[in-house]
Amino acid sequence: MSCGLPAAFCACRHKRKRRDCHLQKGARRIAIYHCSIKIISRGKGKSAVAAAAYRSGEVITNEYDGVTHDYTAKRGIVHTEILLPDHAPAEYSDRAVLWNAVEKIEKAKNSQLAREIELALPVELTREQNISLVREYVKKHFVEQGMCADICIHDKQDENPHAHIMLTMRPFEQSGEWGAKSKKEYILDGNDEKITLKSGEFKTRKICTVDWNEQTKAEEWRQAWADCANAYLERGNHAERIDHRSYERQGIDLIPTVHLGVAAFQMEKRGIATERGNKNREIDGLNKQLRQIKARIRQLEDWVKKERAAPPTLWEVFSEITNHPEHRTQKQQIADIKLAAQTLTFIQTYKIDTLADMAAAVQNLRAKYNEMHNTLVSMSRRYHTLTEHIAQAESYVKFSPVYKRFMELKGEKQDAYFNKHREGILAFKAAHDYMTRHLNGRTKIPLDDWKRELAGLTAQREELLAESGVLTAELRSAETIKRNAEKVMGAVAPKRRQDIEI
């Protein structure tokens, strides 16, 4: 029970997969980008054998600790295979042999046993195409670099096909034996002599034998997955493409949506609204509004840049705004008066005396939009982070007594308690792991601080949304001036040109 759960229910089995998608009710999911990279470490209570057994749906006994992991009841596993590099022993094509060999060679209690890459597969591709895609990606970027790769593809027919790829961490020698992950190199002084420490030992530094753990590799592998998947999508004449970069890095000025997660994804698919689904629909609506505002500002910018030989005076434009047929209804006349009043306020606010002054006013509208948009994007990222922090913290607090009682029990009583309180125990375990990653060494969960910050962000967001309403009204006034200026120039321009000539 090295991971704190009964051996047959290793926590790695219950890691929830996360997806960057926001499924609308009744909509079919399209290709999304998801490529997570993590380390399976003995120091975190994990087992390479247990992870391999779960992902493949097999029964494998871990010779390191004698625990048998049986996941033959698992459903949705549609393809498994092991790919070996040159110099790897042929018997490692057997999953049990491979990962037991890994467990055996890694002696330390905190050893890194395997690297796992999880990929969301394009739903546009057939199963055979996705298998070929994953195989090609893994061969080129991992196997040919010297890693053994254990591929397991899961598909429960829920529009969430994905692949788990477990990779070995050690290189192979020419003999087929495991090589060292790193070696020591003596540090020399100015005379090329070894430096002696107070302990009497020579000063050394650690040199990795392969570059697989370098930070640049993760970015390289993530981009390579997007490139491979897009090549297959293009080959199949599919318009969809995926991108490993964030919206910000792509230059896309959209507010990012929140992760749905598997549970919410399934509920939304069945037509059941979830809190996260509602939040994503709200964000989609806001993104649509921001795109419309941006497009309208761009049209105004293009308009004010046009050169005009004899632009109408502001008085002529405003007269056109208030000049309407008498047969209009009272409701229409009231609307006309309101629009004229708003336009006059806009003219006074931005001190517009001539059409030439409109350029400065439109530039001001652009600056307002940029500031509002950038603030909303930045706030949304923090909002999503705080929301997840709070949800995990509340789960931690809620299920802490359940987990504490579970750890007090032994043997069959513990197994029976787990079966009865499985959801709570796993929720606590997930929350505990999350807090460990995000507390940065703090021992107390700052739940109240997070809630206060979230409340402040919510209030600030409401203020920004109100500002977007003001900006939209000002845009309407600017567009009214534009529309009526064009009417004046279209209807009166010939007479005005004659006056100028006379």
C-alpha positions in Angstrom: 0.0 0.0 0.0 2.8 2.4 -0.8 0.4 4.9 -2.4 -2.0 5.0 0.6 -4.7 2.9 -1.1 -5.3 -0.9 -1.3 -3.0 -2.5 -3.8 -5.8 -3.4 -6.1 -6.9 0.2 -6.2 -3.7 2.1 -6.9 -4.3 5.8 -7.1 -2.7 6.0 -10.5 -5.9 4.2 -11.7 -8.1 7.1 -10.8 -6.2 10.1 -12.2 -8.8 12.1 -13.9 -8.0 13.1 -17.5 -8.5 16.7 -18.3 -9.5 18.2 -21.7 -9.2 21.7 -23.1 -12.7 21.6 -24.6 -16.0 23.3 -24.1 -18.8 21.1 -25.5 -22.0 22.8 -26.2 -25.2 20.9 -25.7 -25.8 18.4 -28.5 -22.5 19.5 -30.3 -20.0 16.9 -31.5 -16.5 17.4 -30.2 -13.9 18.4 -32.7 -10.1 17.9 -32.6 -8.6 19.4 -29.5 -5.0 19.7 -28.3 -4.1 17.8 -25.2 -0.6 16.5 -24.5 0.4 16.1 -20.9 3.8 14.8 -19.8 4.5 13.5 -16.3 6.9 11.3 -14.4 5.9 8.0 -12.7 8.0 8.1 -9.6 8.5 5.6 -6.8 9.1 8.5 -4.5 5.5 9.5 -5.0 4.2 6.1 -4.2 3.8 5.1 -7.9 4.6 1.8 -9.6 5.5 1.4 -13.3 4.1 -2.1 -13.2 0.8 -0.9 -11.7 0.5 1.9 -14.2 1.2 -0.4 -17.2 -1.3 -3.0 -15.9 -4.0 -0.4 -15.6 -3.4 1.3 -18.9 -3.3 -2.1 -20.8 -6.1 -3.8 -18.8 -3.9 -6.7 -17.9 -2.9 -8.6 -14.7 0.8 -8.1 -13.8 2.7 -9.0 -10.7 5.2 -6.5 -9.5 8.3 -8.5 -8.6 9.7 -5.5 -6.7 7.1 -5.6 -3.9 5.2 -8.8 -4.7 1.8 -7.0 -5.4 -0.4 -8.3 -8.2 -2.3 -5.6 -10.2 -5.3 -7.0 -12.0 -7.2 -4.6 -14.3 -8.6 -7.2 -16.7 -12.1 -5.9 -16.0 -11.2 -2.5 -17.4 -13.2 -1.6 -20.6 -12.5 0.7 -23.5 -8.9 -0.5 -24.3 -8.8 -0.8 -28.1 -5.1 -1.1 -28.9 -1.9 -1.9 -27.1 1.6 -2.5 -28.3 5.3 -2.1 -27.3 7.9 -0.6 -29.5 11.6 -1.3 -28.8 14.7 0.6 -29.9 17.9 -0.9 -31.2 19.9 -2.8 -28.6 16.8 -3.4 -26.3 16.3 -7.1 -25.4 13.6 -8.7 -27.5 11.9 -10.1 -24.4 11.0 -6.6 -23.4 8.2 -6.8 -26.0 6.4 -8.5 -23.1 4.8 -5.8 -20.9 5.4 -7.6 -17.7 9.0 -8.4 -18.5 9.7 -4.8 -19.5 8.3 -3.0 -16.5 9.6 -5.5 -14.0 13.0 -5.0 -15.5 12.6 -1.3 -14.9 11.5 -1.8 -11.3 14.5 -4.0 -10.8 17.1 -1.7 -12.2 15.9 1.3 -10.2 17.1 0.7 -6.7 16.4 4.0 -5.0 13.2 4.7 -3.0 12.6 7.9 -5.0 13.6 6.5 -8.4 11.9 7.9 -11.6 10.5 4.8 -13.1 8.9 6.0 -16.4 7.7 9.0 -18.3 4.1 9.1 -19.4 2.7 11.1 -22.3 -1.1 11.3 -22.6 -2.6 12.5 -25.9 -6.1 13.4 -27.0 -6.7 11.8 -30.4 -8.5 13.6 -33.2 -12.1 12.4 -33.4 -12.1 13.1 -37.1 -9.7 10.2 -37.8 -10.7 6.5 -37.8 -9.3 4.2 -35.2 -6.8 2.7 -37.6 -5.6 6.2 -38.6 -5.2 7.2 -34.9 -3.2 4.0 -34.2 -1.0 4.8 -37.2 -0.6 8.4 -36.1 0.4 7.5 -32.5 2.8 4.8 -33.7 4.5 7.2 -36.2 4.8 9.9 -33.6 6.2 7.5 -30.9 8.7 5.8 -33.3 10.2 9.1 -34.6 10.4 11.1 -31.3 11.0 8.4 -28.7 11.9 4.9 -29.9 14.5 6.1 -32.4 16.0 8.1 -29.6 16.6 5.0 -27.5 13.4 4.6 -25.4 11.1 1.6 -25.0 7.5 2.7 -25.6 4.4 1.1 -24.2 1.3 2.4 -26.1 -2.2 1.9 -24.9 -5.2 3.5 -26.7 -8.5 4.0 -24.9 -11.8 4.7 -26.6 -15.2 4.2 -24.8 -17.1 5.6 -27.8 -17.6 8.8 -25.9 -15.9 11.1 -28.3 -12.9 11.1 -26.0 -10.3 8.8 -27.6 -6.9 9.1 -26.1 -3.5 7.4 -25.9 -1.3 6.6 -22.9 2.4 6.3 -23.8 4.8 5.0 -21.1 8.5 5.5 -21.8 11.6 4.1 -20.2 14.0 6.6 -18.6 17.4 4.8 -19.1 19.3 4.4 -22.4 20.7 1.0 -23.5 24.2 -0.1 -24.0 25.3 -1.8 -27.2 25.2 -5.1 -25.2 21.5 -4.6 -24.5 22.1 -3.9 -20.9 20.6 -0.9 -19.2 22.8 2.2 -19.3 23.3 4.8 -16.6 21.0 7.9 -16.5 23.9 10.1 -15.5 27.6 10.0 -14.6 29.9 12.0 -12.4 32.4 14.3 -13.9 35.3 15.7 -11.9 35.5 19.5 -11.6 39.1 20.7 -12.2 40.8 23.8 -11.0 42.9 26.3 -13.1 45.7 23.8 -13.3 43.5 20.9 -14.5 43.8 19.3 -11.1 40.9 17.7 -9.2 39.5 19.8 -6.5 39.5 18.2 -3.0 36.6 18.8 -0.6 36.9 19.0 3.2 35.6 15.5 3.3 38.5 14.3 1.3 36.4 13.5 -1.7 36.9 15.1 -5.1 34.4 17.7 -6.2 32.2 16.4 -9.0 29.1 17.4 -11.0 26.3 15.3 -12.4 26.2 14.9 -16.2 23.1 13.3 -17.8 23.9 10.7 -20.4 20.8 11.6 -22.4 18.9 14.9 -23.0 15.4 13.4 -22.3 14.9 15.4 -19.1 15.8 18.8 -20.6 13.1 21.4 -20.4 13.3 22.1 -24.1 12.3 18.5 -24.9 8.8 18.9 -23.5 8.2 21.8 -25.9 9.7 19.9 -28.7 7.5 16.8 -28.1 4.3 18.9 -27.7 4.9 20.8 -30.9 5.8 17.5 -32.7 2.4 16.0 -31.7 0.6 18.9 -33.1 2.6 18.7 -36.3 2.0 14.9 -36.7 -1.7 15.2 -35.9 -2.2 18.1 -38.3 -0.4 16.1 -41.1 -2.9 13.3 -40.7 -5.8 15.7 -40.6 -4.7 17.3 -43.8 -4.0 14.0 -45.4 -7.6 13.0 -44.6 -9.0 16.3 -46.0 -10.2 17.5 -42.6 -10.3 21.3 -42.1 -9.6 21.0 -38.3 -6.1 21.7 -36.9 -4.6 21.7 -33.4 -2.0 23.9 -31.9 0.2 23.3 -28.9 0.5 27.0 -28.1 -1.7 28.9 -25.7 -4.1 31.5 -27.1 -1.7 34.2 -26.0 1.3 32.6 -27.8 -0.8 32.1 -30.9 -1.8 35.8 -30.9 -5.5 34.8 -30.5 -7.2 37.4 -28.3 -9.8 35.1 -26.8 -10.5 34.4 -23.2 -9.5 30.8 -22.5 -12.3 28.4 -21.4 -12.0 26.2 -18.4 -11.2 22.4 -18.4 -14.4 20.4 -18.4 -12.9 17.2 -17.1 -14.3 13.7 -18.0 -17.3 13.8 -15.6 -18.6 17.2 -16.8 -17.8 16.3 -20.4 -20.0 13.2 -20.2 -22.8 15.1 -18.5 -22.8 17.9 -21.1 -22.8 15.3 -23.8 -26.0 13.9 -22.3 -27.6 17.3 -22.3 -27.0 17.9 -18.5 -25.7 21.4 -17.8 -22.8 21.6 -15.5 -21.2 24.5 -13.6 -18.1 24.4 -15.8 -20.2 24.0 -18.9 -22.2 27.1 -18.0 -19.0 29.0 -17.4 -17.7 28.0 -20.8 -20.9 29.1 -22.5 -20.6 32.4 -20.7 -17.0 32.8 -21.9 -18.0 31.8 -25.4 -20.7 34.6 -25.3 -18.2 37.1 -24.0 -15.6 36.1 -26.6 -18.3 36.6 -29.3 -19.1 40.1 -27.9 -15.4 41.0 -27.9 -14.9 39.8 -31.4 -17.8 41.9 -32.6 -16.6 45.0 -30.8 -13.1 44.5 -32.3 -14.5 44.1 -35.8 -16.7 47.2 -35.5 -13.7 49.3 -34.3 -11.6 48.0 -37.2 -14.3 49.1 -39.7 -14.3 52.6 -38.1 -10.5 52.7 -38.3 -10.7 51.9 -42.0 -13.3 54.5 -42.5 -11.5 57.4 -40.8 -8.4 56.6 -42.9 -10.2 57.3 -46.2 -9.2 60.6 -47.9 -12.1 62.9 -48.8 -11.8 66.0 -51.0 -14.7 67.8 -49.3 -15.9 66.0 -46.1 -19.2 67.3 -44.7 -19.3 69.5 -41.7 -20.3 68.1 -38.4 -23.4 70.3 -38.5 -24.5 68.7 -41.7 -24.0 65.2 -40.3 -25.9 66.0 -37.1 -28.7 67.6 -39.1 -29.0 64.3 -41.1 -29.1 62.3 -37.8 -32.1 64.3 -36.6 -33.8 64.6 -40.0 -36.5 61.9 -40.2 -39.9 61.6 -41.9 -42.8 62.9 -40.0 -44.9 59.7 -40.5 -42.6 57.8 -38.1 -44.4 56.4 -35.0 -44.0 57.9 -31.6 -41.8 55.0 -30.5 -39.5 55.5 -33.5 -39.3 59.2 -32.8 -38.3 58.6 -29.2 -35.7 56.2 -30.3 -34.4 58.8 -32.8 -34.2 61.4 -30.1 -32.3 59.0 -27.7 -29.8 58.1 -30.5 -29.3 61.8 -31.3 -28.7 62.6 -27.6 -26.2 59.7 -27.2 -24.4 60.8 -30.4 -24.2 64.4 -29.1 -22.8 63.2 -25.8 -20.2 61.2 -27.7 -19.3 64.3 -29.8 -18.9 66.4 -26.7 -17.0 63.8 -24.7 -14.3 63.4 -27.4 -14.4 67.1 -28.5 -15.2 66.3 -32.1 -15.5 69.5 -34.2 -14.8 68.0 -37.6 -14.7 64.6 -39.2 -10.9 64.8 -38.9 -11.4 64.6 -35.1 -13.1 61.2 -35.5 -9.7 59.5 -36.0 -8.6 60.5 -32.5 -11.9 59.4 -31.1 -11.7 56.0 -32.8 -8.2 55.6 -31.5 -9.4 56.2 -28.0 -12.1 53.5 -28.5 -9.4 51.1 -29.6 -7.3 51.9 -26.5 -10.3 51.3 -24.3 -11.0 47.9 -26.0 -7.4 46.8 -25.7 -7.2 47.6 -22.0 -10.5 46.0 -21.2 -9.7 42.9 -23.3 -6.2 42.4 -21.8 -7.5 42.8 -18.3 -10.3 40.3 -18.9 -7.9 37.7 -20.3 -5.5 38.1 -17.4 -8.3 38.0 -14.8 -9.9 34.9 -16.4 -6.7 32.9 -16.1 -6.4 33.8 -12.4 -10.1 33.2 -12.0 -9.9 29.7 -13.4 -6.8 29.0 -11.2 -8.6 30.2 -8.0 -11.8 28.3 -8.9 -9.8 25.0 -9.2 -7.8 25.8 -6.0 -11.0 26.3 -4.0 -12.7 23.2 -5.4 -9.7 21.0 -4.5 -9.3 22.6 -1.1 -13.0 22.1 -0.2 -12.7 18.5 -1.4 -9.6 18.0 0.8 -11.5 19.4 3.9 -14.7 17.5 3.2 -13.1 14.0 2.7 -10.2 14.3 5.2 -12.1 12.5 8.0 -13.0 9.7 5.6 -9.5 9.2 4.5 -8.2 9.5 8.1 -10.6 6.7 9.2 -9.6 4.6 6.1 -5.9 4.8 7.1 -6.6 3.7 10.7 -8.1 0.4 9.4 -6.1 -2.7 8.3 -6.6 -5.7 6.1 -10.1 -6.7 5.1 -11.7 -4.0 7.2 -9.8 -1.4 5.2 -10.7 -3.0 1.9 -14.4 -3.1 2.9 -14.3 0.6 4.0 -12.6 1.5 0.7 -15.4 -0.2 -1.3 -18.0 1.7 0.7 -16.3 5.1 0.6 -14.3 4.8 -2.6 -15.4 8.2 -4.1 -14.5 10.2 -1.0 -11.1 8.4 -0.6 -10.1 9.0 -4.2 -11.3 12.6 -4.1 -9.2 13.2 -1.0 -6.2 11.6 -2.6 -6.6 13.7 -5.7 -7.0 16.9 -3.7 -4.0 16.0 -1.5 -1.8 15.5 -4.6 -3.1 18.8 -6.1 -2.4 20.7 -2.9 1.1 19.3 -2.7 1.8 20.6 -6.1 0.3 24.1 -5.6 1.0 25.1 -2.0 4.7 25.7 -2.7 5.9 24.4 0.7 3.1 26.1 2.7 1.6 23.8 5.4 -1.8 25.6 5.7 -4.3 25.8 2.9 -5.2 29.6 2.4 -8.8 28.8 1.5 -10.2 32.1 2.9 -7.6 34.1 1.1 -8.4 32.4 -2.2 -12.2 33.0 -1.7 -11.6 36.7 -0.9 -9.4 37.1 -4.0 -12.0 35.3 -6.1 -14.7 37.6 -4.8 -12.6 40.6 -5.7 -12.0 39.3 -9.2 -15.7 38.6 -9.6 -16.6 42.2 -8.7 -13.9 43.6 -10.9 -15.1 41.5 -13.8 -18.6 42.8 -13.4 -17.2 46.4 -13.6 -15.4 45.5 -16.8 -18.6 44.0 -18.3 -20.4 47.3 -17.5 -17.6 49.1 -19.2 -18.1 46.9 -22.3 -21.7 48.2 -22.4 -20.5 51.8 -22.3 -17.9 51.0 -25.0 -20.7 49.4 -27.2 -22.9 52.5 -26.8 -20.0 54.8 -27.8 -19.4 52.5 -30.8 -23.0 52.9 -31.8 -22.6 56.7 -31.7 -19.5 56.6 -33.8 -21.2 54.4 -36.3 -24.2 56.8 -36.4 -21.8 59.6 -37.3 -20.2 57.4 -40.0 -23.5 56.3 -41.5 -25.0 59.8 -41.7 -21.8 61.3 -43.0 -21.9 58.8 -45.8 -25.6 59.7 -46.5 -24.7 63.4 -46.6 -21.9 62.8 -49.0 -23.9 60.5 -51.2 -27.0 62.8 -51.4 -25.5 66.3 -51.2 -22.0 65.8 -52.6 -22.8 67.0 -56.2 -24.3 70.3 -55.0 -21.5 70.8 -52.5 -18.9 70.3 -55.2 -20.6 72.9 -57.4 -20.6 75.4 -54.4 -16.9 74.8 -53.9 -16.2 75.4 -57.6 -18.3 78.7 -57.6 
